[in-house]
């Protein structure tokens, strides 16, 4: 199986540079504060809150993350409902997000927190698009190659794309490595078109400048 679950909406939001910058700012601040307060595994509490509270209680989640609910109402909910069931450190983080109007970004911040923790542990997520499901041997070969080339342990995020025909496309950060059959066919087609164009142009040149002129 793939190392990671199917891409979620918070991860797709991170495609927006502005959202990624804001989420990164709060995620880094959260981890920095956790370190300063000797909080171990700070990702655990944010994971639990997003999955077990926001993910399972839709009505509460809608109220807490809604733009139409006032800041004071949200702060009161946090104090009355959330704070007694979590650490004071995490409750304070929720209050900060609420006061700055960023509480709705918590699921996105959670994704960045986990990515930063993975990077700190020498891991990095790699997106793979392939024409068909990879075997475990193929996955291990990819991990081994990335480990030797980049020095990190790869967490593979796989998706199927039958239009690739064969091969795969890997994305490491902002760098894309395309070894798909579709890409190779396009490259071949481009070279053939260029060759034909050069031959036509060469013929025109010979016609325009016949020998002896």
C-alpha positions as CSV (number, residue, x, y, z in Angstrom):
1,X,0.0,0.0,0.0
2,X,1.0,3.6,-0.4
3,X,2.7,5.3,2.6
4,X,0.1,8.1,2.7
5,X,-3.6,8.4,2.4
6,X,-5.3,9.9,-0.6
7,X,-4.7,13.7,-0.9
8,X,-7.1,15.6,1.3
9,X,-8.7,19.0,0.9
10,X,-6.2,20.7,3.3
11,X,-3.3,19.4,1.2
12,X,-5.0,20.8,-1.9
13,X,-5.4,24.2,-0.2
14,X,-1.6,24.2,0.2
15,X,-1.2,24.5,-3.5
16,X,-2.1,28.2,-3.0
17,X,1.2,30.0,-2.1
18,X,-0.7,32.5,0.1
19,X,-2.4,29.8,2.1
20,X,0.8,27.8,2.4
21,X,2.7,30.9,3.7
22,X,0.1,31.6,6.4
23,X,-0.2,28.0,7.4
24,X,3.6,27.7,7.6
25,X,3.9,30.8,9.8
26,X,1.4,29.4,12.3
27,X,2.8,25.8,12.1
28,X,6.3,27.0,12.8
29,X,5.2,29.2,15.6
30,X,3.2,26.2,17.1
31,X,6.3,23.9,17.0
32,X,8.6,26.6,18.3
33,X,6.3,27.3,21.2
34,X,6.0,23.6,21.9
35,X,9.7,23.3,22.1
36,X,10.0,26.3,24.4
37,X,7.4,24.8,26.7
38,X,8.9,21.3,26.5
39,X,5.8,19.8,24.9
40,X,6.6,16.4,23.5
41,X,4.9,15.2,20.2
42,X,3.0,18.4,19.7
43,X,1.5,17.0,16.5
44,X,-0.4,14.4,18.5
45,X,-2.8,16.9,20.1
46,X,-3.5,18.8,16.9
47,X,-4.0,15.5,15.0
48,X,-6.5,14.3,17.7
49,X,-8.5,17.5,17.7
50,X,-8.8,17.7,13.9
51,X,-9.6,14.0,13.5
52,X,-11.6,13.1,16.6
53,X,-13.4,16.5,17.2
54,X,-13.7,18.4,14.0
55,X,-13.8,15.2,11.9
56,X,-16.5,13.5,14.0
57,X,-18.7,16.3,15.2
58,X,-19.8,18.1,12.1
59,X,-22.2,20.6,13.8
60,X,-19.5,21.7,16.3
61,X,-16.9,21.9,13.5
62,X,-19.2,24.1,11.4
63,X,-19.7,26.5,14.3
64,X,-16.1,26.7,15.3
65,X,-14.7,27.1,11.7
66,X,-17.5,29.3,10.3
67,X,-16.8,32.8,9.2
68,X,-20.3,33.8,10.2
69,X,-19.7,33.1,13.9
70,X,-18.2,35.9,16.0
71,X,-14.8,35.7,17.6
72,X,-16.1,36.1,21.1
73,X,-18.6,33.2,20.6
74,X,-15.8,31.0,19.4
75,X,-13.5,31.9,22.3
76,X,-16.3,31.1,24.7
77,X,-16.8,27.7,23.1
78,X,-13.1,27.0,23.3
79,X,-13.1,27.9,27.0
80,X,-16.3,26.0,27.9
81,X,-16.0,22.9,25.6
82,X,-12.4,22.4,24.4
83,X,-10.1,23.7,27.2
84,X,-11.3,21.3,29.9
85,X,-10.4,18.4,27.5
86,X,-7.0,19.4,26.2
87,X,-3.7,20.9,27.4
88,X,-3.6,24.6,28.3
89,X,-0.8,24.9,25.6
90,X,-3.2,23.7,22.8
91,X,-6.1,25.7,24.1
92,X,-4.0,28.8,24.0
93,X,-3.0,28.0,20.4
94,X,-6.7,27.7,19.5
95,X,-7.3,31.1,21.2
96,X,-4.5,32.7,19.2
97,X,-5.9,31.4,15.9
98,X,-9.4,32.6,16.9
99,X,-8.2,36.1,17.8
100,X,-6.4,36.4,14.5
101,X,-9.3,35.1,12.5
102,X,-7.4,32.0,11.4
103,X,-9.1,29.2,13.2
104,X,-10.6,27.8,10.0
105,X,-7.1,27.2,8.8
106,X,-6.4,24.7,11.6
107,X,-6.8,21.5,9.3
108,X,-4.3,23.1,6.9
109,X,-1.9,24.1,9.7
110,X,-2.1,20.5,11.0
111,X,-0.8,19.2,7.6
112,X,2.1,21.6,7.7
113,X,2.9,20.7,11.3
114,X,3.1,17.1,10.3
115,X,5.2,17.9,7.2
116,X,7.7,19.9,9.3
117,X,7.9,17.1,11.9
118,X,8.6,14.6,9.1
119,X,11.3,16.8,7.6
120,X,12.9,17.1,11.1
121,X,13.0,13.3,11.2
122,X,14.7,13.1,7.8
123,X,11.6,12.3,5.9
124,X,9.9,13.9,2.9
125,X,6.7,13.3,0.9
126,X,7.0,12.4,-2.7
127,X,4.1,12.4,-5.1
128,X,3.9,9.6,-7.7
129,X,1.6,9.4,-10.6
130,X,1.7,6.0,-12.4
131,X,-0.3,4.3,-15.1
132,X,-0.9,1.3,-12.8
133,X,-0.5,0.4,-9.1
134,X,3.1,-0.1,-8.0
135,X,4.4,-3.3,-6.6
136,X,6.1,-3.2,-3.1
137,X,9.4,-4.0,-4.8
138,X,9.0,-1.0,-7.1
139,X,8.1,1.2,-4.1
140,X,11.2,0.0,-2.2
141,X,13.4,0.6,-5.3
142,X,12.0,4.2,-5.5
143,X,12.7,4.8,-1.8
144,X,16.2,3.4,-2.1
145,X,17.0,5.6,-5.1
146,X,15.6,8.7,-3.5
147,X,17.5,7.9,-0.3
148,X,20.8,7.6,-2.2
149,X,20.1,10.7,-4.4
150,X,18.6,13.1,-1.8
151,X,19.4,11.7,1.6
152,X,15.9,11.5,2.9
153,X,13.4,8.7,3.7
154,X,10.5,9.0,1.2
155,X,6.9,8.9,2.1
156,X,5.2,8.0,-1.1
157,X,1.8,9.5,-2.1
158,X,0.5,7.5,-5.0
159,X,-2.2,8.2,-7.6
160,X,-3.2,6.4,-10.8
161,X,-3.1,8.2,-14.1
162,X,-3.9,5.8,-17.0
163,X,-3.1,8.6,-19.5
164,X,0.6,8.2,-18.8
165,X,0.4,4.8,-20.7
166,X,3.4,3.6,-18.8
167,X,6.2,4.7,-16.5
168,X,5.6,7.4,-13.8
169,X,5.9,11.0,-12.8
170,X,7.6,11.8,-9.5
171,X,7.4,15.2,-7.7
172,X,9.9,16.0,-5.0
173,X,9.1,19.4,-3.7
174,X,8.8,21.7,-6.7
175,X,10.9,19.4,-8.9
176,X,9.2,17.0,-11.3
177,X,10.8,13.9,-12.8
178,X,8.9,12.6,-15.7
179,X,9.7,9.1,-17.0
180,X,6.3,8.3,-18.4
181,X,5.8,6.7,-21.7
182,X,3.5,9.6,-22.7
183,X,6.3,12.1,-22.0
184,X,8.8,10.0,-24.0
185,X,6.3,9.8,-27.0
186,X,5.8,13.5,-26.9
187,X,9.6,14.1,-26.9
188,X,10.0,11.7,-29.8
189,X,7.2,13.4,-31.7
190,X,8.8,16.8,-31.1
191,X,12.2,15.5,-32.4
192,X,10.5,14.0,-35.5
193,X,8.7,17.3,-36.2
194,X,11.8,19.3,-35.7
195,X,13.8,16.9,-38.0
196,X,11.0,17.2,-40.7
197,X,11.0,21.0,-40.4
198,X,14.8,21.2,-40.8
199,X,14.6,18.9,-43.9
200,X,11.9,21.1,-45.4
201,X,13.9,24.2,-44.6
202,X,17.1,22.7,-46.1
203,X,15.2,21.8,-49.3
204,X,13.9,25.4,-49.6
205,X,17.4,26.7,-49.1
206,X,18.7,24.5,-51.9
207,X,15.8,25.6,-54.2
208,X,16.4,29.3,-53.4
209,X,20.1,29.0,-54.0
210,X,20.7,26.6,-56.9
211,X,24.3,25.5,-57.6
212,X,26.1,27.8,-60.0
213,X,24.4,31.0,-58.9
